[in-house]
Amino acid sequence: MSEQSVVPIDQVLPNRLSLVALMGRPIFPGIFTPIMIGNPADVKVIDDAVAGDGLIGLVMLQTETETPGINDLYKVGTVAKIVKKINLPDGGVNIFISTLKRFRIKKTLNPANPIVAAVSYLEDEEDDTSEVKALTRALISEMKQISENNPLFSEEMRLNMINIDHPGKIADFIASILNIDKIEQQKILEVLNVRKRMEQVLVFIKKEQELLRIQKRIQKEINEKIEKSQRDYFLKEELKAIKSELGMTTDAKSSEYQRFKEKLDAFHFEGEIKETVEQELEKFNLMDPNSAEFVVTRNYLDVIASLPWNDPPPETFSLHQARDILEADHYGLKDVKSRIVEYLAVRKLRADFQPGNGAGLKSAGSIVCLVGPPGVGKTSVGKSIARSLGKQFFRFSVGGMRDEAEIKGHRRTYIGALPGKIIQGLKIVKTRDPVFMIDEIDKMGASFQGDPASALLEVLDPEQNNSFRDHYLDLPFDISPVFFVVTANTLDTVPPPLLDRMEIIQLPGYIDTEKLEIAKRYLIPKSLEKNGLRKNQVKYSRDSLLHIANGYAREAGVRNFEKNLDKIHRKLAKQIVEAEEKVQAGEGEVTENKFIIDKKLIEKHLGKPLFPGDMVKKADHPGMSVGLAWTSMGGDTLVIEAASVPGKEGFTLTGKMGDTMKESAAIAMTVARKLGSERYGIDPSWFEKNHLHLHIPEGATPKDGPSAGITMATAILSLLRNRIITDRLVMTGELSLTGQVLAIGGLKEKTIAARRNKARHIIIPKQNLRDLDEIPEHVRKGVEFHPVEYFDEVLALALPD
């Protein structure tokens, strides 16, 4: 409340008052104060009052509302005389009022806009006793103590308080200037007994004094800390000056400054980088080591000084050595190795033709994406590339990443900010041209924190990454010499703009003979060493390894194969240790711990095969056919089953098919129905009297895609003709309504799946003949491919007349 004073006014007061609702605190009698009025309805009440007797009623709102009514107000308020009115530019008014007396609302004359009420004026209940005099002195004395320690109390307030001669008015004045809750102020306003009112005000004065004591204590503690900090600072400065005079070493900050300056000067920065680094160094030198910014600046300079800014040395790898390393590290994958060697040849050729071929030569980076099912060796191929180039290797996974700051860093304004993975990796490897592997790029997500896939667009773009800006570093850094190797299980979830920036290399799955060689060369020696066994202690026959591959690890990769070998070797290790302990305890004889692993021993340690020999998927009943599918786990075979039951015409699909596969099934049904009636003489009314059901087993596994079109149509025609299809025949191809067989994808993976299923004949679309060249000879061996252009050719092979 602004400037206040007691203004005695002797005036006859009306029994009818226009009321103004107070949003803030109540106003006590005997106060002279300004009030701002903005509500148009209240402004009209003020204008009418000024035109009349100048009196208004001020009552506090019980609950704040924009359109108050009589029921929203407290019952006790204060009548006030408008002394002066000032119109404001926004339509509101500023009035100066002198409050006169308490009143109570007796009757509502107008409930709202404006609020008019009949009122009765309230007189103070005075007790002219020595107790009231003592309370008056106590109030003035205690308030003097508060006002002396509080700069908010003006001299005029102190004079007014001393010159008030009425005990009740003293209590009202003090209640109006104390920092009391407005509801408590309203309660004091409603107390008519002067002694009780003074007692209540005295309680609040005591509370205010206690708060002031706590405030003074806190202020004193803060001042002492500041004084100590200043004293420490001056002493440190004096000590620094003394050390400087004596020629002694300076403080840790100065030595850090020198270290940073020497490191950063060695890089010979230019342009923006030089300007920014010099500014940060100067700021660091002038900064107080105790300030929070000091640590932030020091960490920033440390990151800059730790990065490899200088150009990498010329590459000196040889293709012959690179080929030998790839051959030593991986079995098979001839196409993959050939593509990688071609890539390395291009790098070497580009480096040879660089102008001024010599020191400081800048090698161009490359971006390769390795795509294949789990366990086929994508990560290990990346490590082999680094070995063949003789470069540092850094790997990080972006699987499940949802924050683009993980790639491009956090801004330095955040507490605990860090550079992104790219800058962190360069800081670790300390070279400009390492091999960076970004794993699981197909498993990135997006959230309110950004899209990491979009952040990678700049990283993997050769036209942009020569001036890559990390949010933390906020300086252009050339990452174009980095050789990026990206891995994924599938390309379906990778954004097309990101795919466009990468060279895609497919890694197919392995057939059983390849797994056997991989086990012999890599998996068995690695597993024996991991489990504490010697090479000459365990021997596997060819049949036993094939038994593990076909019976326990039939997936595209070799990860499960390795797990099964580990399981066998752990059990053998346990057997050896138990035998040795028995010998030590004198309970057994020394035996030679050598094991020959055969099928019987495999089944003893691993249990019955997960994929018995009789689990080969066959079409051995009418209405069945075997198709080929491709998934992120590699190729697979799937059986299509068709059945009919007498009843209302209909077509049911089960087996968790996707929308595309359902459409493909509808096309297959139409083609089969047309051929059945036209070629095989099936009565069209048969379809009206029978309900057809098409099912793909393993109903919990989602299935989609159009490549099972000819397989579904063959199953339906097999049912209609009551014929079993050709033995060991599998097929893949999209079917059109005109009976044309269209191209499909993933032929290499599907061929490997067919080999695992012991198929001898594979029907493929004629348009996929070009893909056969990509399938290695040892995978095609023993399988006959039948390219077809129309569905009639499929029937001639699957259901010959």
C-alpha positions in Angstrom: 0.0 0.0 0.0 1.4 3.4 -0.9 1.6 6.6 1.2 -0.9 6.5 4.0 -2.1 8.8 6.8 -5.0 9.2 9.1 -7.6 11.6 7.8 -10.3 12.4 10.3 -13.5 13.2 8.4 -16.8 14.1 10.1 -19.6 13.4 7.7 -23.1 12.0 7.8 -22.9 8.5 6.2 -25.7 7.1 4.0 -27.5 3.7 4.7 -27.2 2.8 1.1 -23.8 2.2 -0.6 -22.5 1.2 -4.0 -19.8 -1.4 -3.3 -16.4 -1.9 -5.0 -15.0 -5.5 -4.8 -11.3 -5.6 -3.7 -9.2 -8.3 -5.3 -6.2 -7.8 -2.9 -6.3 -7.0 0.8 -9.0 -5.2 2.8 -8.6 -1.5 3.6 -8.9 -0.4 7.2 -10.6 2.8 8.4 -8.5 5.9 8.9 -6.3 5.3 5.9 -5.5 7.7 3.0 -4.4 5.7 0.0 -4.6 5.4 -3.8 -6.5 2.6 -5.6 -6.3 1.6 -9.3 -9.7 0.7 -10.8 -9.8 -1.2 -14.1 -13.1 -3.0 -14.2 -15.6 -1.0 -16.4 -18.5 -1.7 -13.9 -16.4 -0.4 -11.0 -15.3 2.6 -13.0 -19.0 3.5 -13.5 -19.5 3.1 -9.7 -16.7 5.6 -9.1 -18.0 8.1 -11.7 -21.5 7.9 -10.1 -20.0 8.4 -6.6 -17.9 11.4 -7.6 -21.0 12.9 -9.2 -22.9 12.3 -5.9 -21.7 12.3 -2.3 -18.3 10.8 -3.2 -18.8 7.8 -0.9 -18.3 4.1 -1.8 -18.1 0.8 0.1 -14.9 -1.3 -0.2 -15.4 -5.0 0.5 -12.8 -7.8 -0.1 -13.7 -10.7 -2.4 -14.0 -14.2 -0.8 -13.0 -15.9 -4.1 -11.4 -14.1 -7.0 -13.7 -13.8 -10.0 -13.9 -11.5 -13.0 -17.7 -10.7 -12.6 -18.2 -10.6 -8.8 -21.7 -10.6 -7.2 -22.9 -9.8 -3.7 -22.5 -13.4 -2.6 -18.7 -13.4 -3.5 -18.0 -10.6 -0.9 -17.3 -10.7 2.8 -20.0 -9.1 5.0 -17.8 -6.5 6.6 -16.1 -3.7 4.7 -15.0 0.0 4.9 -16.8 3.1 3.7 -14.4 5.5 1.9 -14.6 9.1 0.7 -13.1 9.7 -2.8 -10.7 12.7 -2.5 -9.4 12.8 -6.0 -9.9 10.9 -9.3 -7.4 10.6 -12.2 -8.5 9.1 -15.5 -6.0 6.7 -17.1 -5.3 6.1 -20.9 -6.6 2.5 -20.8 -10.0 3.5 -19.6 -9.4 2.8 -15.9 -9.2 5.4 -13.1 -6.8 6.1 -10.2 -8.5 7.4 -7.1 -7.3 8.7 -3.8 -9.6 7.7 -0.9 -9.9 8.4 2.8 -11.5 5.5 4.6 -13.9 6.4 7.3 -15.7 3.6 9.1 -16.5 -0.1 9.2 -19.9 -1.3 8.0 -21.8 -4.6 7.7 -24.0 -5.5 4.7 -27.6 -5.9 5.9 -29.5 -6.3 2.7 -28.9 -6.7 -1.0 -30.5 -4.0 -3.1 -28.7 -4.8 -6.4 -26.7 -8.1 -6.6 -24.3 -7.1 -9.4 -23.3 -4.4 -12.0 -23.3 -2.4 -9.8 -23.5 -4.0 -6.4 -25.7 -1.9 -4.1 -26.5 -2.8 -0.5 -28.1 -1.5 2.6 -25.5 -1.2 5.3 -25.2 -0.6 9.1 -22.1 1.2 10.5 -20.1 -0.5 13.2 -18.7 1.3 16.2 -15.6 0.2 18.2 -16.3 -1.5 21.5 -13.9 0.4 23.7 -12.6 -0.6 27.1 -11.1 2.4 28.8 -8.9 0.5 31.1 -5.2 0.4 31.9 -4.9 -2.8 30.0 -5.8 -1.0 26.7 -3.2 1.8 27.5 -0.6 -0.9 28.2 -1.4 -2.6 24.9 -1.2 0.7 23.0 2.3 1.4 24.4 3.4 -2.1 23.6 2.1 -1.8 20.0 3.9 1.5 19.4 7.1 0.2 21.1 7.3 -3.0 19.2 6.5 -1.3 15.9 9.3 1.2 16.5 11.7 -1.7 16.8 10.4 -3.2 13.6 10.5 0.1 11.7 14.1 0.8 12.7 15.3 -2.5 11.1 13.1 -2.3 8.0 13.8 0.3 5.3 10.3 -0.2 3.9 8.8 1.8 6.8 9.0 5.5 5.8 9.5 8.3 8.3 5.9 9.5 7.7 4.6 6.1 8.7 6.4 6.4 12.0 5.1 9.9 12.7 1.5 8.9 11.8 1.7 6.0 14.2 2.9 8.2 17.1 0.3 10.9 16.4 -2.7 8.6 16.4 -4.5 9.0 19.6 -7.2 6.3 19.4 -6.2 2.7 20.4 -8.5 1.1 17.8 -7.1 3.3 15.0 -3.5 2.4 16.0 -4.4 -1.3 15.7 -6.0 -0.7 12.3 -3.0 1.3 11.0 -0.5 -1.3 12.1 -2.6 -4.1 10.7 -2.7 -2.3 7.3 1.2 -1.9 7.1 2.2 -5.3 8.4 2.9 -8.2 6.0 -0.1 -10.3 7.0 -2.2 -12.7 5.0 -5.3 -10.9 3.6 -7.7 -13.4 5.2 -6.1 -12.6 8.6 -6.4 -8.9 7.9 -10.1 -9.4 7.1 -10.6 -11.2 10.4 -8.9 -8.2 12.2 -11.2 -5.9 10.3 -14.3 -7.8 11.6 -13.1 -7.6 15.3 -15.0 -4.7 17.0 -13.6 -5.1 20.5 -10.6 -2.8 20.6 -8.7 -4.8 23.2 -9.1 -8.1 21.3 -8.1 -6.4 18.0 -4.9 -5.0 19.6 -4.0 -8.4 21.1 -4.4 -10.0 17.6 -2.2 -7.3 16.0 0.4 -7.8 18.8 0.7 -11.5 18.0 1.4 -10.7 14.3 4.0 -8.1 15.4 5.8 -10.8 17.4 5.8 -13.1 14.3 7.2 -10.3 12.2 9.9 -9.7 14.7 10.9 -13.4 14.7 11.1 -13.3 10.8 13.3 -10.2 11.0 15.6 -12.0 13.4 15.9 -15.0 11.1 16.5 -12.7 8.1 19.2 -10.8 10.0 20.9 -14.1 10.9 20.8 -15.3 7.3 22.1 -11.9 6.1 25.0 -12.0 8.6 26.0 -15.5 7.5 26.0 -14.5 3.8 28.0 -11.4 4.6 30.6 -13.5 6.5 30.9 -15.9 3.5 31.4 -13.0 1.1 33.9 -11.3 3.4 35.8 -14.7 3.7 35.7 -15.2 -0.1 37.0 -11.6 -0.7 39.7 -12.1 1.9 40.8 -15.4 0.3 40.9 -13.8 -3.1 43.1 -10.9 -2.0 45.4 -13.2 -0.1 45.8 -15.4 -3.2 46.5 -12.4 -5.4 49.1 -11.2 -2.9 50.6 -14.7 -2.8 50.7 -14.8 -6.6 52.5 -11.4 -6.7 55.1 -12.6 -4.1 55.7 -15.8 -6.1 56.1 -13.8 -9.3 58.6 -11.5 -7.6 60.6 -14.4 -6.3 60.6 -16.2 -9.7 58.6 -19.1 -8.3 56.1 -21.2 -10.3 52.7 -19.6 -10.7 49.3 -21.2 -9.7 47.6 -24.2 -11.3 45.4 -22.0 -13.5 48.4 -20.3 -15.1 50.1 -23.6 -15.8 46.9 -24.9 -17.3 46.6 -21.8 -19.4 50.2 -22.3 -20.7 49.5 -26.0 -21.4 46.4 -25.1 -23.5 48.1 -22.2 -25.3 51.1 -24.4 -26.3 48.8 -27.2 -27.5 46.4 -25.0 -29.4 49.2 -22.8 -31.0 50.7 -26.0 -32.4 47.6 -26.6 -34.5 48.1 -23.2 -36.4 44.3 -22.5 -36.6 42.9 -19.9 -39.0 39.8 -17.9 -39.4 36.8 -18.6 -37.2 38.5 -21.4 -35.3 41.5 -19.2 -34.4 39.2 -16.3 -33.3 37.0 -18.5 -31.1 39.9 -20.3 -29.5 41.8 -17.1 -28.7 38.6 -15.6 -27.1 38.1 -18.7 -25.0 41.7 -18.7 -23.9 41.6 -15.1 -22.9 38.4 -15.6 -21.0 39.9 -18.6 -19.2 43.0 -16.6 -18.2 40.9 -13.8 -16.7 38.4 -16.0 -15.0 38.2 -16.7 -11.2 38.9 -20.5 -10.6 36.1 -20.6 -8.1 33.4 -19.5 -10.6 31.1 -22.0 -12.2 32.0 -20.9 -15.7 35.7 -21.7 -15.1 35.1 -25.5 -15.2 32.9 -25.2 -18.3 35.5 -23.2 -20.2 38.4 -25.5 -19.1 36.4 -28.6 -20.3 35.7 -26.9 -23.6 39.4 -26.0 -24.2 40.4 -29.5 -23.2 38.1 -31.0 -25.8 39.5 -28.7 -28.5 43.1 -29.4 -27.5 42.4 -33.2 -27.5 41.0 -33.4 -31.1 43.1 -34.4 -34.1 43.1 -31.1 -36.1 46.1 -31.8 -38.2 45.8 -33.6 -41.6 46.3 -37.4 -41.4 49.5 -39.0 -42.9 49.2 -40.6 -46.4 47.6 -44.1 -46.5 50.2 -46.8 -47.1 48.0 -50.0 -47.2 48.3 -52.6 -50.0 45.4 -54.4 -51.6 47.3 -57.8 -51.3 47.6 -57.3 -47.6 44.0 -56.1 -47.2 42.8 -59.2 -49.1 44.9 -61.5 -46.9 43.5 -60.0 -43.7 39.9 -60.3 -45.0 40.5 -63.9 -46.0 42.1 -64.7 -42.6 39.3 -63.1 -40.6 36.3 -64.5 -42.5 35.3 -67.6 -44.4 33.2 -67.2 -47.5 31.6 -63.8 -48.2 33.4 -63.6 -51.5 31.1 -61.0 -52.9 31.5 -58.9 -49.8 35.3 -59.2 -49.7 35.5 -58.3 -53.4 33.4 -55.2 -53.0 35.5 -54.1 -50.0 38.8 -54.6 -51.9 37.3 -52.6 -54.9 36.5 -49.8 -52.5 40.0 -49.8 -51.1 41.4 -49.8 -54.6 39.4 -46.6 -55.4 40.7 -45.0 -52.2 44.3 -45.8 -53.1 43.9 -44.6 -56.7 42.4 -41.3 -55.6 45.2 -40.8 -53.1 47.8 -41.5 -55.7 46.4 -38.9 -58.1 46.2 -36.2 -55.4 48.2 -33.1 -56.3 51.5 -32.9 -54.5 51.3 -36.6 -53.4 53.2 -36.5 -50.1 53.0 -35.3 -46.5 49.8 -33.8 -45.5 47.8 -35.7 -48.1 44.1 -35.6 -47.5 42.4 -39.0 -48.1 38.7 -39.1 -48.9 36.4 -40.9 -46.6 33.9 -43.6 -47.5 30.5 -44.7 -46.3 29.7 -48.4 -46.5 26.4 -50.0 -45.2 26.6 -53.7 -44.3 23.2 -55.3 -44.4 22.4 -58.8 -43.2 20.8 -61.1 -40.6 22.2 -61.3 -37.0 25.3 -63.3 -36.6 26.7 -63.2 -40.1 29.8 -61.1 -39.2 28.9 -57.5 -40.0 30.8 -56.0 -36.9 33.8 -58.3 -37.5 34.0 -57.2 -41.2 34.2 -53.6 -40.0 37.1 -54.5 -37.7 38.8 -56.3 -40.5 38.5 -53.2 -42.7 40.3 -51.1 -40.0 43.0 -53.8 -39.8 43.5 -54.0 -43.5 43.9 -50.2 -43.7 46.1 -50.0 -40.6 43.7 -47.5 -39.0 42.2 -47.0 -35.5 38.7 -48.5 -35.0 35.9 -46.9 -33.1 32.4 -48.5 -32.7 29.2 -47.2 -31.2 25.6 -48.4 -31.5 22.6 -46.2 -32.3 20.0 -48.9 -31.6 17.2 -47.5 -29.6 18.7 -44.0 -29.7 16.1 -41.2 -29.6 18.0 -38.1 -29.0 19.9 -36.3 -31.8 22.2 -34.7 -29.2 23.8 -38.2 -28.9 25.1 -37.6 -32.5 25.6 -33.8 -32.5 26.3 -33.1 -28.9 24.6 -30.8 -26.3 25.0 -27.0 -26.3 27.4 -25.7 -23.7 24.7 -23.8 -22.0 23.4 -27.0 -20.4 24.9 -28.4 -17.2 26.9 -31.5 -17.9 27.0 -30.9 -21.6 29.1 -33.3 -23.7 30.1 -33.5 -27.4 28.3 -36.0 -29.6 29.6 -39.5 -30.4 31.4 -38.4 -33.5 33.6 -35.9 -31.7 34.0 -38.2 -28.7 35.2 -41.0 -31.0 37.8 -38.7 -32.7 39.0 -37.5 -29.3 39.5 -41.2 -28.2 41.3 -42.4 -31.4 43.3 -39.2 -31.8 43.4 -39.4 -35.6 41.5 -37.7 -38.4 41.0 -40.8 -40.5 39.8 -43.7 -38.4 37.3 -46.4 -39.2 34.0 -45.6 -37.5 31.4 -48.3 -37.1 27.8 -47.2 -36.5 25.9 -50.3 -35.4 22.1 -51.0 -35.7 21.2 -48.0 -37.8 17.9 -49.6 -38.6 16.8 -49.5 -34.9 16.9 -45.8 -34.3 13.8 -44.0 -33.0 12.5 -40.4 -32.9 11.1 -38.5 -30.0 10.5 -34.9 -28.8 14.3 -34.7 -28.3 14.9 -35.0 -32.0 15.5 -37.5 -34.8 19.0 -39.1 -34.7 18.5 -40.4 -38.3 18.2 -36.8 -39.5 21.3 -35.8 -37.5 23.2 -38.6 -39.3 22.4 -37.1 -42.7 25.1 -34.4 -42.3 27.5 -36.9 -40.8 27.3 -39.3 -43.7 27.1 -36.8 -46.5 30.5 -36.3 -48.2 29.4 -32.9 -49.4 28.6 -31.6 -45.9 30.8 -33.5 -43.4 33.9 -31.5 -44.4 32.6 -28.7 -42.1 30.7 -30.8 -39.5 29.4 -28.7 -36.5 28.9 -30.4 -33.2 26.6 -28.4 -30.9 29.1 -28.6 -28.1 32.2 -27.7 -30.1 30.3 -25.2 -32.3 33.3 -25.0 -34.7 33.6 -26.5 -38.2 35.5 -29.8 -38.0 36.4 -31.9 -41.1 35.3 -35.5 -40.7 35.4 -36.3 -44.4 38.6 -38.5 -44.1 36.7 -40.9 -41.7 35.8 -44.3 -43.2 32.2 -44.9 -42.0 31.0 -48.5 -41.8 27.2 -48.7 -41.0 25.4 -52.0 -40.1 21.7 -52.9 -40.3 19.6 -56.1 -40.2 17.1 -54.6 -42.7 16.8 -51.5 -44.8 13.0 -51.2 -44.4 13.2 -48.8 -41.4 16.2 -46.7 -42.7 15.0 -43.3 -44.1 15.6 -43.1 -47.9 17.7 -39.9 -47.8 20.1 -41.8 -45.4 20.2 -44.8 -47.7 21.1 -42.6 -50.6 24.3 -41.5 -48.9 25.7 -45.0 -48.4 27.1 -47.9 -50.5 24.9 -50.9 -49.7 26.7 -54.3 -49.3 24.5 -57.3 -48.6 25.8 -60.1 -46.3 23.7 -63.3 -46.9 23.3 -66.1 -44.4 25.4 -69.2 -44.3 24.5 -72.7 -45.5 25.4 -75.8 -43.3 28.7 -76.5 -45.1 29.8 -72.9 -44.6 29.0 -73.1 -40.9 31.0 -76.2 -40.7 34.1 -74.5 -42.1 33.6 -71.4 -39.9 33.3 -73.6 -36.8 36.5 -75.4 -37.6 38.5 -72.3 -38.4 37.2 -69.8 -35.9 34.4 -70.8 -33.5 35.9 -74.0 -32.0 39.4 -72.5 -31.2 37.8 -69.4 -29.8 35.3 -71.4 -27.6 38.0 -73.8 -26.4 40.2 -70.9 -25.2 37.2 -69.1 -23.6 36.3 -72.2 -21.6 39.9 -73.1 -20.5 40.3 -76.2 -22.8 43.3 -77.1 -24.9 43.1 -77.7 -28.7 44.1 -81.3 -28.5 41.5 -82.1 -25.8 38.4 -81.9 -27.9 37.8 -83.2 -31.4 34.7 -82.9 -33.7 33.9 -85.0 -36.7 32.3 -83.5 -39.8 29.0 -85.3 -39.1 28.8 -84.0 -35.5 29.3 -80.4 -36.6 26.7 -80.8 -39.4 24.4 -82.3 -36.7 24.8 -79.1 -34.6 24.2 -76.9 -37.6 21.1 -78.7 -38.8 19.6 -79.7 -35.5 20.4 -76.8 -33.1 21.5 -73.8 -35.1 19.5 -73.5 -38.3 19.4 -69.7 -38.4 21.2 -67.6 -41.0 24.1 -66.5 -38.8 26.5 -68.5 -36.6 25.8 -66.9 -33.2 23.6 -69.8 -32.0 26.2 -72.3 -33.3 28.8 -70.6 -31.1 26.5 -70.7 -28.1 25.9 -74.4 -28.5 29.7 -75.0 -28.7 30.2 -73.0 -25.6 27.5 -75.0 -23.8 29.3 -78.3 -24.8 32.7 -77.0 -23.7 31.4 -75.7 -20.3 30.0 -79.2 -19.5 33.3 -80.8 -20.5 35.2 -78.3 -18.4 33.0 -79.2 -15.4 33.5 -82.9 -16.1 37.4 -82.4 -16.1 37.4 -80.3 -12.9 35.2 -82.8 -11.0 37.5 -85.7 -12.2 40.6 -83.9 -11.0 39.1 -83.1 -7.6 38.2 -86.8 -7.1 41.8 -87.8 -7.9 43.1 -85.2 -5.4 40.7 -86.6 -2.8 42.0 -90.2 -3.5 38.6 -91.3 -4.8 39.4 -91.8 -8.5 42.1 -92.7 -11.0 44.0 -90.4 -13.3 42.4 -90.4 -16.8 43.4 -88.8 -20.0 41.0 -85.8 -20.5 40.4 -86.1 -24.2 37.0 -86.1 -25.9 35.7 -87.1 -29.3 32.4 -85.3 -29.9 29.8 -87.5 -31.7 26.0 -87.2 -32.1 25.4 -89.2 -28.9 27.6 -86.8 -26.8 26.0 -83.8 -28.5 22.5 -84.9 -27.6 23.7 -85.7 -24.0 24.9 -82.1 -23.5 22.5 -80.2 -25.7 19.3 -82.3 -25.4 17.2 -83.5 -28.3 17.6 -81.5 -31.5 15.5 -78.4 -31.8 15.1 -79.1 -35.6 14.9 -82.9 -36.1 15.6 -84.3 -39.6 11.9 -85.0 -40.0 11.1 -81.3 -39.4 12.0 -80.5 -43.0 9.0 -78.6 -44.3 7.2 -80.8 -46.9 4.0 -80.6 -49.0 2.8 -84.2 -48.4 -0.9 -83.6 -48.6 -3.3 -82.2 -51.3 -3.7 -78.5 -50.6 -0.2 -77.9 -49.4 2.8 -76.0 -51.0 6.1 -74.7 -49.8 7.2 -71.1 -50.4 10.3 -69.0 -49.6 10.3 -65.9 -47.5 12.9 -63.2 -46.6 13.1 -61.6 -43.1 15.6 -59.4 -41.2 16.8 -62.8 -39.7 17.6 -64.1 -43.2 15.7 -66.4 -45.6 13.1 -68.9 -44.4 10.6 -71.5 -45.8 6.9 -71.4 -45.1 4.2 -73.9 -45.8 0.9 -72.8 -47.3 -2.1 -75.0 -46.3 -5.5 -74.9 -48.0 -8.7 -76.8 -46.9 -12.4 -76.7 -47.8 -15.5 -77.5 -45.9 -19.1 -77.8 -47.3 -21.2 -74.8 -46.5 -21.8 -71.2 -47.5 -19.4 -69.7 -50.0 -16.5 -67.9 -48.4 -12.7 -67.4 -48.1 -10.9 -67.3 -44.7 -7.3 -66.3 -44.2 -5.3 -67.1 -41.0 -1.7 -67.1 -39.9 -1.2 -63.3 -39.0 -0.9 -62.1 -42.6 -0.2 -58.5 -43.4 -2.4 -56.4 -45.8 -0.2 -57.0 -48.8 -0.2 -60.8 -48.3 -4.0 -60.7 -47.9 -4.3 -58.9 -51.2 -1.9 -61.5 -52.8 -4.2 -64.3 -51.4 -7.2 -62.7 -53.0 -5.4 -62.6 -56.4 -4.3 -66.3 -55.9 -7.9 -67.3 -55.2 -9.3 -65.5 -58.3 -6.6 -67.0 -60.6 -7.0 -70.6 -59.1 -10.8 -70.4 -59.4 -10.6 -69.3 -63.1 -8.1 -72.0 -64.0 -10.0 -74.6 -62.0 -13.2 -74.1 -64.0 -11.6 -73.4 -67.4 -8.8 -76.0 -67.5 -9.6 -78.7 -65.0 -13.4 -78.7 -65.4 -14.3 -77.9 -61.8 -18.0 -77.0 -61.6 -18.3 -73.2 -60.7 -21.1 -74.1 -58.4 -18.6 -76.0 -56.2 -17.3 -72.7 -54.9 -20.8 -71.6 -54.0 -21.3 -74.8 -51.9 -17.9 -74.9 -50.2 -16.0 -72.6 -47.8 -12.2 -72.3 -48.5 -9.6 -71.7 -45.8 -6.0 -70.7 -46.4 -3.6 -70.9 -43.5 0.2 -70.3 -43.0 1.5 -72.1 -39.9 3.4 -70.4 -37.0 0.4 -68.1 -36.5 2.2 -66.0 -33.9 4.8 -64.8 -36.4 3.7 -61.8 -38.6 4.0 -62.4 -42.4 3.7 -59.9 -45.2 4.7 -59.3 -48.8 3.5 -60.3 -52.3 6.2 -63.0 -53.0 3.9 -65.9 -51.8 1.4 -65.3 -54.6 2.2 -68.4 -56.8 2.7 -70.5 -53.6 -0.9 -69.8 -52.4 -2.4 -70.3 -55.9 -0.6 -73.6 -56.2 -1.9 -74.8 -52.8 -5.5 -73.9 -53.8 -5.2 -75.8 -57.1 -3.6 -78.7 -55.3 -6.7 -78.9 -53.1 -9.1 -78.5 -56.0 -7.4 -81.3 -58.0 -6.7 -83.4 -54.9 -3.1 -83.8 -56.0 0.2 -83.6 -54.0 2.8 -81.2 -55.6 6.2 -82.4 -56.8 8.5 -83.5 -54.0 11.3 -81.2 -52.7 9.9 -78.3 -54.8 9.8 -74.8 -53.3 8.7 -71.6 -55.0 8.7 -67.8 -54.8 7.1 -65.2 -57.0 4.4 -62.5 -57.1 1.3 -63.4 -59.0 -0.8 -60.9 -61.1 -4.5 -61.3 -62.1 -3.5 -62.2 -65.6 -1.3 -65.1 -64.4 2.0 -63.3 -64.9 4.8 -64.2 -62.4 6.6 -61.0 -61.2 10.0 -60.4 -59.7 10.8 -60.7 -56.0 13.7 -59.6 -53.7 16.2 -61.5 -51.4 16.7 -64.4 -53.8 20.2 -65.2 -52.3 18.8 -65.5 -48.8 15.8 -67.5 -50.0 18.1 -69.9 -51.9 20.1 -70.5 -48.7 16.8 -71.2 -46.8 15.8 -73.7 -49.6 19.2 -75.5 -49.2 18.7 -75.7 -45.4 15.2 -77.3 -46.1 16.9 -79.9 -48.4 15.0 -78.6 -51.5 16.1 -79.7 -55.0 13.9 -77.6 -57.2 13.2 -73.8 -56.9 10.7 -72.0 -59.0 11.7 -68.3 -59.5 10.4 -65.4 -61.6 12.1 -65.1 -65.0 12.9 -61.5 -64.2 15.2 -62.7 -61.3 17.6 -64.6 -63.6 20.0 -61.7 -63.3 20.2 -62.3 -59.5 21.5 -65.9 -60.0 25.0 -64.5 -60.8 25.2 -63.1 -57.3 24.6 -66.5 -55.7 27.9 -68.3 -55.0 28.4 -71.6 -56.9 28.7 -73.7 -53.8 25.2 -72.4 -52.7 23.6 -73.2 -56.0 25.2 -76.6 -56.1 22.6 -79.4 -56.0 19.7 -77.1 -56.6 17.9 -76.7 -59.9 16.3 -73.3 -60.7 13.2 -73.1 -62.8 12.6 -69.5 -64.1 8.9 -69.0 -65.1 7.1 -66.1 -66.7 3.4 -67.3 -66.3 1.6 -69.3 -63.7 0.8 -72.1 -66.3 4.6 -72.9 -66.2 4.4 -73.1 -62.4 1.5 -75.7 -62.6 3.4 -77.7 -65.2 6.3 -78.1 -62.7 4.3 -78.4 -59.4 1.2 -80.3 -60.6 2.2 -82.0 -63.9 -0.6 -83.7 -65.8 
